[in-house]
Amino acid sequence: MYASAEGPTCPPHESAHLHVAGAAPYTDDLPEPAGTLHAALGLSPLAHGRITAIDLARLQAQPGVVAVLTALDIPGPNDCGAIVHDDPILAELQRTPGGGLEGTVRHVGQPVFAVIASTREAARRAAALAPQVLSLTPLPAVLGAAQAHAAQQYVVPPMHLVRGDAPAALAQATQLTQGRFTLGGQEQFYLEGQISLAVPQEDGGMQVHCSTQHPSEMQHAVAHALGVAAHRVQVSCRRMGGGFGGKESQSALFACVAAVAAAKLQRAVKLRPDRDDDFAITGRRHPFDFSWCVAHDGEGRIGAAEVSMVSNAGHSADLSAPVMTRALCHFDNAYWLPHLAAHGYCAKTNTQSNTAFRGFGGPQGALAIEMVIDDIARALGRDALDVRRANFYGTTSNNVTPYGQVLRDNIIAPLVEQLASDCAYAERRAAITAFNATSPVLKKGLALTPVKFGIAFNVAHFNQAGALVHVYADGSVLVNHGGTEMGQGLNTKVAQVVAHTLGIAFEAVRCSATDTSKVANTSATAASTGSDLNGKAAEDAARQIRVRLAALVAQRLGGRAEAVHFAGGQARAENGQTLAWAELVQAAYLARVQLWSDGHYATPGLHWNRDTLQGEPFQYFAYGAACSEVQVDTLTGEHRVLRADLLHDVGASLNPALDTGQVEGAYIQGLGWLTMEELWWQPMDGSPGGGKNAGRLMTHAPSTYKIPTANDVPAVFNTRLYGQPNAADTIGRSKAVGEPPLLLAFSAFLAIRDAISAAGGHRSHPPLRAPATPEAVLDALDALNVVGAGLP
């Protein structure tokens, strides 16, 4: 752990005192320039249709309306696609020879026009007229991934990850297990919604305050939309009220609309949709459909596997390709698979374009193999944990992933053994079996699942970061880096790194807002790399300053510069003499020593062939395990998580308090995804327009979409950090902690499945879909013919 000058303390979140006082400003809290206008988006009421006219005059005549913009008003390309340029900012439009308009809408909720008005309420009232001012002709729509897959309708070409000869091995196998599984998506539900404030600057410049995980991408998107060079666009983000991936690429639409309106009207423009519109416009975690066939022996050891993964990408590519790549690369999770054929299909549908979410496809891929393991165990009548142990990766053999990366840091077996011992897994398994034998209605389930999660962007050039460190004449330090703070404590950890490197108190260091005019060409704060990348870049900058100061100390006090030690707020020379930090900094300023520096870091050793899906995409792996115990009411389908024991590998933690919070929060967020957060679109009914509300996301607000609350936290919730330093040369030998622990929630879902299986006498595989809502649980019980079986 990086210590402060006073000792090995654990600094709280650097903005915690502001959060609890309501004094931490978010984008909507920034003072609005005089004359600020407000934007609202007019949304498509159809899942797929042809635009034949827009009554712009009616919109213009609404009270307070200053302007109405369509795609034709965008100076540059009408596109905000992150990778593939297939994602319009506003619905595609063109003028007909007769002067009319025609275009296409792709999903219910797609922005077609933007209303700019004097107040937010006026803009929203006018934008709400979209169903009345849009003339649309319905076109056939596809809402489900299975339907799109059957039609071979994809946003990117299919992907295949292959090792060995799985089809041949499967053909020769004597024991096969086959299965299917449907896994729902998940709304990011950041507490602060999407928002951008664009302020025109001199000489065609534009400043955009944006709640985003990727300021540099917003800079590029806005510059392209305006048709200007990137240096004319400045994007700033002090903090976000949550992101979870939803503000990695999809903040671009809002930034671009605000900037285009501000440039056209030469007035500041703010765009903040309400929660319903945010749900309707933006995408979320990709839902997946899985099917598999696996060969195994009598101990449950897997010899070969073939799996098909079909994700619902939505109407455009967005980040679906790298999400699927990570899903394919995490199908192995913690297990050696000698023969594998994994196929990934990103289905194109008339729904919101799905995007990044904590784990970025990794949770989807890894859950599939856990379902496979569970099926094998039930087919053999064995404890699933024993089957998991039988398939674990080795350390000197059976230690190469299907994509060709050698596991050099495999600690999964001892970590799982430690958790199994600490949580008394075997004893509780016996106790639950005894309970279920005498409880006809309430059934308990238990599951212990492992996690292996690769850390790095699976696009090599994103694995870099920059930072600036400024030491002021009074000894205080200001840090600016390319990462963004969304509540996870990134700024706290970076400040700890700089304080430790310079040997000064944590309180002497401050991190400023992320700003594209300070650190250029930054990567998204995503893929759990925020501390790894930005911490190393800030350390590099601070070390350069320390080298210069050490030379001055050696000059003043004698001894070698490389022997000068910085700690406790002072510099100690080789001969034992010291200079206080503030005194040293003042002396350096007077001696004209440079007291600021830039730093850069590029993750070493990464390479990836996206065509063959082979290479070394990850710097290291984070490991973990969780044991969950649940109780299911077989009459209502409701469940409770009674106890959860988590043991997670964060390396040598930079800040155990922050890391523990991340582990616990990730588990609860994963629990929400797998047990309660259900997304539901109104299906098409076969009529020309598909019927009323066809294609509309009906779970579009807190009233209809339920996330976990404090009441869903297990009554017994034990969390421990594994504490073994990272084998890779990361900052302080720590490990990433943002995404990997979300997979710990697999244990809760599989414990529910175990309880359902117990209700059926463990005679067959419970066909439980995710999320395991009461309806899904009852459907699984019904399939086993055990609903109400416990009643007299």
N, C-alpha and C positions, 0 to 999 in steps of 0.2 A: 504494500500500500504506500502511495506517495504521502509522505508526512509533511506537516507544516513546520515552520521554524520552531514552534513550541513543543513539538513531539509528535508521536504517531496518532494524531487526532483524525477524525473523520468529518471533514467540513460538510455542512448541510448544503442543499441546493442553493446556488448563488442568488437566486431570486425568490427563495422561500419567504423571506420577510416581506417582500412586495406582494407575493401571491396572497398571503393570509390577510394583508392589510387592504387588498383591493387596489393596490397602487402600481401594479405591473401593467404598463400600457401595451395593448395589442393594436393591430392595425386600425380597428374601428375606433380606438381611443385617441388616435393621433388628432391634433388640432386640424380642422379643415380650413384650407385657404379660403380667403374671401371669394364669394361667388361660386363655391363648389356646387357642381351639379350631380345628380344621382341617376344611375342607370338601372334598368330592369330588363329582363329578357322575355320575349314573347315565344312561347313554347309550342311545339307541334302537338296537336291532339291525336294524331294518327301514328301508328307504328310504322307505316310505310305508305307513301303517297306522292302524287305529283302536284306540285304547286302550280296553279293556273292564274292566280291573281292575289295581290295583297292590297287591301284598302288603306294605303298609307295616308290618304287625306283625312280619313276618320281618326286615325291615331294622332296625326298632327294637330287635330282640332280639340284634343282632350285637354282639360285644365292643367296648366303648368308644364305642358310638354314643350320642349325646346327643339328637339330633333328626333328623328327616327332613322336608324341605320340598318342597312341590310348588307349582305355580302358584297354588293356592288359598290359600297362605300369604303371598302378596305383597300388602301393604296397598294399594298403588296399582295403576296399570295394568300388566299383564303384557306389557310391550313395551319394547324397547331399540332400535327402528328409528331410524336416523340421520335419515332424511328422511320416508319413508313409514312409517306405524305398522303394520307387518305382520310384525314380527320378535319373537316371544315370547322372554322371558328363559328360562322353562322351558316345556315343551310345553303347549299349550292343554289345559285340563281344566275340566270342570264336573261338578257332582253330579247324578245321576239322581234321579227322584222316589223311588226306592227306597233312596236313600242311598249308591248306588255311585258309581263314577267313570267318566267317558267323555271321550275327547279324541282328538287326532290327532298323529301323528309325521310329520315331513316329510323326514327324511333319516337315513341311518345316521350315528350320532354326535350326533344332536340331544339336548341335555340334557333329561331328563324329570323328574328329581328331584335334590335335593342332600342328601347325607348329611353331618351335622355330628358329628364325633367328637373324642375327647380327643387323638388323634394322627393324623398324616397317613396313616400306614399303615393304621390302623383304618378311617379314612374311605374310603380307596381299596378296601380289601378288601370292605367292605359295598357300595360303589357298583358294584363289578364283578359283583354279583349281578343287575344289571339284566335280562339275558336271562331269568333264572329268575323274577323277581318281577313282570315286566311281562306282562300278558295282552294280546296284540295280534292283530288281524285284518288280514291283508295287503290293501292297496289297490293298484290299478295305479300304477306308477311310471314317470317319464320321466327318463332320465339324460342324454341328449344334447341339445345345443342345436338340432341339425337337426330332431330329432323334435318338440321343443317348438315350433319355428318353423313346421313344417308344420301343427301344430294351432293356430297363432296364440295360443300360450300365453305371455304376457309378464308381467313384473313392473311395467312402466310402458308407456304407449302408445308406438308406434313414433315415431322422429324422422326428419326429413328436412331436409337442408341442400341448398339449390338456388341455383344461379346460372345465368343464361341459360336456354337450352333444349337440354339435353343430348340428350333423345330425338330431337329434330328433327335436330340436328347429327350424331348417330350414324347416323340413317336416310339421310343424304345423303353420308356418308363413303365414300371408295373404299378406304381401308386401315383395317382393324379388328383389334384384338388382344383376345382374350377369355381369361379364366383363372379359376382357383379356387385357393384356398389355405387350409390348415388350420393354425392357430397355437395351440399349447398354452398352458396357464396356468403359474403359477410360485408356489411356496411361499415366503413371506417368509423363513422359516428364521432368524429372529432368535435369537441365541445365548441370550438370556434369554427364557424363555417368558412367556406371559400370567400375571400374578399380581396379586392385590389383598389388602391387609390392612385390614380395617375395624375401627375402635375406637370404641365408643360414648362419647359425650361427655355433659356435663350438659344437662339440660332438652331432651332429645330430639335433641341434636346428634349428628353422625356424622363422624368423620375417616376418610378413605380414602387409604391409601398405595397408589398404583396405577402400574404400568408402562404409561404411556399417552402418546400423542402429542397428546391433546386433553383436558386436565384439566377445562376448562369443560363439555365435553359429558358427561364422566363425572359431574360435579357435577349437571347437569340430569337425567341418566338415573337416578342414585341418588335424587335428590329426588323424582322422579316415582314410582319404585318404592316408596319409603317413604311417599309421600303427604304430604310436608312441603315447606315453602318452601326455595328454594335456599340461603338464608342459614344454614340449619341444617347444611349439608353442606360440608365442607372436603376438597378433593382436593389431594394433594401428590405431586410426582414430582421427585426429585433428578436421576436419570439413568436411562436405559434401556440395556440391552444389545442394542441394535438395535430397529428398528421397521419401516422400509421400507414403511409404509402399513398394516401388519397390526395396529397398535395405534392407528389413528386412530379408528375407530368400534367395532371388535370387542372392545376391552377392556371395553366396557360390560357385557356379560353377566357377566363375572367380578366386576366391581366391584359390580354390583347384587346378585348372589347373596351375596357376602360381607357386604354392608351389610344386606340383609334378614335374614340369619341373625344378625348381630351385634345388630341392633335387637330381634329376637324374644327372643334369649337373654341380652341385656345383658352380653355378653362379647365380647372381641376374636375375630375369625374371619379366618383366612387361607385363601385358595383359590389353589393352585398346581397346575394339571394337569401330568401328565408329557407328554413330547413326543408320544407316540402319541395321547393324548386331545386335545392341542392341535391336531394335524393333523385329527383327526376332527371337531372342533367348529367350527373357524374356517375362513374362506374365504381366497382368495388372488387372484393376478392372474387376470383374466377370460380364459379361452380364447375365441378368435374364429374364425369361419368367414367367408371372403370369397369373393365372386364379382364379376367386373367385365367391362365392355366398354368399350374405349377406341378413339377415332378419332385417327389421327396421320398425319403426312406422311412423305415419304421420308427426311427427316432425323431423324425420331423425335419431332418437336414435337407435343405433344398438343393436339388441338383440342376434344375433348369426352370426358367420362368419366362413366360411371354405375357405382356400386359399391354393393353390399349388404354390410353388416356384421351378423353375428349373434353376439352374445356369450352365453356361458353365465352367467347371473346367479346361478343357484342358487335356493333356495327362497323368498328374500325380496329386496326391492329393495336394501336397504343403500345403497351409493353407486353402484349400477349406472347410474343416469341420468346423473350428471355424468361418470362414466367414459366412457360412450358419447358424451356431448357432446364431450369432449376428443378422443376418437378421431376423430370426424367433423371436428373443427376442425384436426386434425393430418394428415389424409389428404393435404393438399397438400404437406406437408413443405417443401421448398425450391423448389417448382415452381409456375409460373403455369398455372392451369387455367381457360381462358375460359368453358367450359360444364361444369357439374358437377351431377350429381344423386346425392347420397350418402344412403343409407338405413340407419338404425340400429335394430336389434331386440334387446331385452334378454330373452332366452328364460328362462322359468321352468322349473326342473328340480328333481328331488328329490335335490339335492346340497347341500353346504355353500354358504352365501350368500357369493358372491365379493365382493371389496372392493378397497380401495385397494392399490396396489403402485407403487413408484417409477416415476414416469412417468404413472400414473393414466389409462391409456387412450391417451395420446399415442404410446407406442411401438407399440401395436397398429395404430393408424391410419396412422402414418408408414411402418411396414414394408410395408403393403399397396401404397402407391404405389411403393416401391422395387422390389417384386416386379413391378409393372406396367412400370416403366422397364426392368427386366432382361429381361422378356419382349419388349418392343418392340425392344430392342437385338438380341436373338437372332433375332427375326423378320426384321430388316433386315440382319443380319450386320455390325453395327457394334459398336464398343467401347462398353460401357455408360456409361463416364465421358463420352464425347462426347454421348451422348443426354441425360445429366443436364445437362451444360453448356447444351445447346440449349433446355432447359426451365426454367432458373433464372429466378426472379423478377428483374425489372429494378429500377432505382432511381428512375427518373422516369416510367416507363410499365410496364404489366404488373406493377404493384406493389401490387395490392389483393387481399386474401385472399377466398375464397368467402363468408366471413361478414362482409365489408365493412370490414375493418381495413386501413388503409394501412401499408405497410412503410416506416418512416422511418429504419430503422437497418440496411438490408440490406448485409451484408458477405460474403455467402456466396461470390460469385464470386472475389474476391481471396483469401479464406481457402483455398478449394479449390485455387486455382492455387499458392499458397504450399506447401501440403502436397504436391501432385503433384510440384512441383519438388524439395522437400526429400527426399522418399522415393524419387525417381527412378522414378516410376510407369511412364513410357513405356519406359525401358530394361529394367525388371524384367518388364513385360508381354512384351517380345520374348524375354527370357531364359526365361520360363516356357513360352512357345510352343515354343521350341527344346527345352526339357527334356521336355515332354509328347510331342514327336514321337519321342523315343528311349526313353521309359519306358513299357512296356506295362501295368504293374500300378500303380505309384505315379503319381498325377497331382497336379499343383499347380494352384491357383486363386488369383486375385487380384481384389480389389474395392476401390474407393474410393467411399465414400458420404458424403453431407452430412447435416447436422442443422440444422433450424430449429425451435426449441421456445419456445412462448409462456409467459411468466411472469406469473402471478397466479392466484388462485382464479377459476374461472369462475362464481362466485356473488359479486356485487360486495361485499356487506356483510361477507364474511369477510376482505376486504383491509384490515384494521385491526389495530393492536396497541397495547399499553400497557406502560409500564415505570416503575419507581421507582428513583431514585438517591439514596442516602444518603451524605453526607460526614460522617464522624465527627470529633470534636474533635482527634484525633491526625493527621488528614489521610488516613486510610484510607477507602476507598470501597466500599460494598456496592450491588450492582445486583440488582434482581429484575425479570424480564420474563415475558411470557406464553408464550414459546417453551419447548420442551423439548429437553433434550440427550440425543441417542441415539447419541453417538459421532462425530457429524459436525463437531463443533467450534463449534457455535453460541455457547456461552457464551464461548469464546475470542474469537470475532469481536466479540461485544457488548462484552466487557471491553476489547478494543482500541479500539473506537469511543469508549467513555467515557474511557479514558486519553488518547486523542488529543484529544478535545474539551476536557478539563480541563488538558492539557499536563503530565501526570504519568506516572510509570513504569507499565507494564503490571502489574507486581507489586503495585502499590498498590490494584488493583481486584479485587474478588471478586464472582462471581455466586452467588446462593443458589438453593435449590430452587424450582422452579415451584410456585406455591401459589394456589389460587383465592381465598384470604382476603386476598391482597395485590394482585394485578391481576385485575380481574373481566372476565368476558365475553370471554375470549381466543379466538382462532381456533386451529385445529389447526396443529401444526408439520408442514406438508405443502405440496404445490404448489411446492416449492423456494423458499418465501417467507420462511423463518425469519430469515435475516440481513437481507433487504430490509425487512421489517416491524418486527422487534424492534430491529434496529440503528437504524433511524430514530426509533423511540419512545424508545430510551435516549438517543440524541443530543439529542432534544428536551428531555428532562429535564435532561441535563447542561448544555445551553446555558442553561437558565433559571438554574441555580446559577451558571454562569459570569458571567451578566449581573449578578447580585447582587454577586458578588465583585469584578467589575470596577468597580462603583460605589464599593465600599469602597476599592479601590486608588486610584482617582482622588481620592477624598476625602482619603486619607492622603498620597499622593505627588504629587498634582497632575495636570493634563492631563485629557483627555476620557476618559470611561469606555469609549466605543466604540473607543478607540485602544489599550486595554490588551491585551497579547499574552500568552497562556498557552502556555508551552513549557519543556521541560527542567526541570520541577519548580519553576518560579517564574513570577511574574507581572511583566511589564515594563511600566511606565508610559510614557506618551508622551514624557516627558523622559529616559528611559533608566534611571531608578531601578527597582530590583527588590525584590520581597518573595518570600522562599522560600515554597513551598506550605504547609508545615506552620505556618509563622508566620502566613501569611495566614488559614488556616482557624481558628487559635486566636483571632486578632483578630476574625474574623467572629462566632465564637461569643460572645465577650465583648461584641460590639456588637449582639447579638441579631438577627443576619442569618440568615434561614432557610437551612439547609444541606441540605435535602432537597427533592426535587421529583418530581412525576409528569410523565410524558411520554406523548404519544399521536401516532399516525400513521395516516392513512388514505390509501391509494394514490389519486392523482388521476386523473381522466380516464376512468374505467372505466364502461362501460354495456353491458347485455346483455339481449336479448329472448329468453327461453328458448323461446318458442313459435315464433318465426320463425328462431331460431338466427342472429341478426344483431346486430351491435354492435361494440364494442371491448372484448373480454374480457381483453386482455393489456396490461400496461404497456409491455413491450418483448419482444424475442426474443433468445434465446441461440443462438449458432451454433457449428458445429463440423464436423469431418470426420475420417475415419479410413480408413486403408488397411491391409488385412489380407491376409497371404499364408498359404495353408494347403497341406497335403499330405494326400491321401486315398489310403488303401489300398483299391483296388477289389475285393480279395478278401475283406476282413473288414469293410469299411464304416467302419473307424476313421479318425480324422483327427488332425492336429496343427496348431496355429496356429504357424507358424514365425516370423512377424514381425508386429508391429503398430506403426503410426505414428499417433499421435493429435495433433491440433491443435485445441484447444478455446478458445472465446471465453468468458472469465470477466470481461470488462471490465477495470477497474483492480483487480486482485486485492487483497482485504483481507489475505490470508494465503496466499501462493503454495504453501507446504508443504501446508497443509490442502487447498487447491483441487486441487493435483496428486494428492493421495491420493484425493480424491473422484472425479476423472476416471478414474484407473486402476481404482479399485474398482468404479465404475459399468460400465466396459467389461467387466471380468471377470464381474460379476453378469449383465450382458446376455448375455455369452458362455454362461454357465450356462443361462440361460433358453432360448436358441436352439439349443443343441447337446446338452445332457445332462439337464436337469431335466424328467423325464417324469412326468406325473401319470396314474394309471391306476385306474379304478374297475371292480370286478367287474361284468360286464354281466348283465342280466336274461336268464333262459333260457326264459321263457314259462310257467313253473309259477306257481301262485297266489302264492307268496311271492317269485318271481323266482329261486329257487335259493339254495344256500348262499352266504353273504356277498354276495348281490346288492346292488349299490349301495354297497358298502364301498370306501373309498379304500385300495387295496392298497399304494400307495407312501406309507407313513404314518410313516416313521422314517428315521434316517440309514442304516439297513441296506438300505433299498429305494429311497430317494430320494437322488440324488447331486448335490451342489453342487460347484462348482470348488474345487480345492485349489491350493497353491503349484505343484504339478507341471503345472497347466494354464496357467500364465502363459507367454506367448510367450518364447522364449529371447532374442529381440531385441524390446525393448519401449521404444519412444521416445515420450515424452509432452512436449508443449510447450503453454504457455498463449499465446494469441494476443496478449493484452496491450493491446488498444485500449480506451480508456475508454468506458463506456456513454454513449450519446447521451441516455438518460433520466436524470432527476435521482434517482438511487438513492444509497444510502449509499456515499460515497467513489467514486461512478461505477463501482461493481462490478456484477457480474451473478451471478445464481443459478447454483449449480453442482451441486445435489443430483441432480436428475432428468435434465437434458438429455444428459449424456455417456453415459447408459445406451444411447442410440440409436446410439452409435459402434460397438456390437457388430454392427449390421446388416452391416457390411463382412465380418465373419468368416463369417456365415451365407451371404452371397452369394458369398464366395470358395469355400466348399464347393460351392455350386451350380455355380460356374464350373468347378471341378475335375471334377465329375460330367459337366458338359456336354462338357468336353474328352475324357472317356473315350468319349463318343458321337460324337466328331468335330464337335461344335457343330452337329449337324443338327436338334435340336429342343429344346424347353423341358424341362429336367429337372423332373419332378413331385415336388419335394422338400418335405416337410412339416417343420414345426418342433415340437419340437426335432429337430435333425438327428442323432439317435442312430445308431449303426451299423446298426440295423435299418432306419431311415428312409432312410439312404444306400443300403443294398443294395436296398431297394424301388425307389428312384429309378433306380438302375443297371439293375435288372431291367426296369423299364418302357422303358428305352432299349435293351434287349437287348444289354447290354455286360458283364454280370457274368461274370467269368472269361474275357472275350474276349482278355485279354493272355496267357493260358496257351498253351504250345505244343500 
